[in-house]
Amino acid sequence: MPDTSTDHLANERTFLAWIRTSITIIGLGFVVARFGLFLRALRTGSAGTASPVSEWVGVALVLSGSLLMAVAWYRFRVVREDLVRGSYTPRGGLELILTVVLVSVGIALAIYLLVS
């Protein structure tokens, strides 16, 4: 399979899409971590410390987004090298990581909202 610029551009677009997704997950983590503080202020009428659950879930999302960004960069590099060599074979995994993390965090948030 010859090395074409179209393949490289598609690889770059895919990488940038994963970076945007990572940044969104990091931003969501920040919001979730601070949302516990907002809920507590609504309940008590005064600002205090954020709920430990929302802080932990928020931190987990921020770390997951950062990890996803690192994995996306690694996959971008591997695919680029495969394209240059002309030996590209599709690989999976990144999608599974993202799905497992987001489903886990979603379930944790749902439980938290039901309990609190």
C-alpha positions, 0 to 999 in steps of 0.5 A: 500500500503506497504512502499517500498524503490523503492517508496522513491527513486522515490520520491527523484529523483522527488524532485531532478528534481524539484530542478534542474529545480528551479536552472535553472529558477534562473540562467535564471532570472540572465541572463535575468536581465543582458541581458538588460544591454547588450542590452543597451550597444549595443545600446549606445556603453557604459555600463550603467544601465540595463533596468528596465523591464529586471531587474524586469523579472529577479527578478521575475524569481529568486523569482519564482525559489526560490518559486518553490524550497520551494514548491518542498521540501514541496511536497517531505515531504508530499509524503514521509509521505504518503508513510510511512503511506501507504496512498499515493494519487497523487496530482497535482499543482506543474506543474501548478505553473511552467507552469503559471509562465514560460508562463507569463514570456515568454509573458512578455519577448516577449512583451519587445523584440517587444517594445524595 
